[in-house]
């Protein structure tokens, strides 16, 4: 997959707070309907120039219960795989913070929000607990909800707003940071799975640090497609939506069923793989005349059970190729468990599969072979003369044979009707 960062140039003028719309918990600008329960998956990259480094996976999992929304924010680094988890609960009507529980590399933190913020912070470095008691002077949102908050605002061309988020650091204590939505404009986001989407591109300024965030948010359902955050030395952190809900194949793939089908039966498929003499190219108007050529010894033959899932996958990708609008759908990541391999064991293309249960199987082979064809060519001319001079000529033709390397790609469906059956097949092109 390839994505492109937006490098936006900003002229940072002195900030005038009074000209921005203030967004606080319970604000009429917040449409909670856009914050939907469910799980979403993102890949996080560090990007500099054309170099993209995969840093790990970020998941958001929102649960609605008892008039509350709980967000499970988990980041799993690609290198060591030790996750950082944050659980944040907010009021389901106002998005006002209720509680927070975080387990990061250095700290375990529990907070309870109200007029006074109370809780406990445990340092993994010093092995010590610290009681937390804070009195915030301003209205704020828990920082974990920022990505979802922006998508719930009435984004439109020219929309601007300002809000505060709360973040606790053991070193500095309470931090309330202001963010300004500087610009919103229309943008077309091109998903590698589902094609083009009409979106809003919202550019947000973190006032304390000057960091810039670019949010690409769907106009219809307010899905966060991509988030970009500026970092030091020209680096950007880019978070890309992996579309967990993208399921173009309606039939499910049953891993356990196909594993049993290729390993726990008593049926056998034996066969011969070869290319027919009429399978080659037509060159010079003449069909090749090479004899039957067997798949070479050691050629790999592939078998897997056909299924409603596989047949639908074939049809869906056939339509996608015809429309030429989006990439093809990959096979289920567990599909490899359904594949069985055999090799041609002699010079006459023979192969065998055993332990198969009744069902329909797809058997495939691909191999190179030498082919040839006859052709004619002009070898010269014969001129004719009589007493009065030239009377005409005839063309002389020669014949020759040309060889070339061709490729056989063979796919055949084979049905086994009852357990213990022995089926013989010819894989021929």
Secondary structure, DSSP 8 states (H G I E B T S, - for coil): ----------------GGGS-EE-TT-TT--GGGS-SEEEEEEEEEEETTEEEEEEEEEEEEEEETTEEEEEEEEEETTT--EEEEEEEEETTT--EEEEEEE-SSEEEEEE-SSSEEEEEEETTTTEEEEEEE--SS--EEGGGHHHHHHTS---TT--EEEEEEEEETTTEEEEEEEEEEEEEEEEEEETTTEEEEEEEEEEEETTT--EEEEEEETTT--EEEEEEE-GGG-EEEEEE--TT-----S---HHHHHHHTTS--EEEEEEEEE-TTSS-EETTEE-----EE--TT-EEEEEE--HHHHHHHHHHHHHHHHTSS------TTGGGGEEEEE--STT-EEEEEEE-SEEEEEEEEEEEEEEEEEEEEEEEEEEEETTEEEEEEEEEEEEEEEEEEEEEEEEEEEE-STT-EEEEEEE-
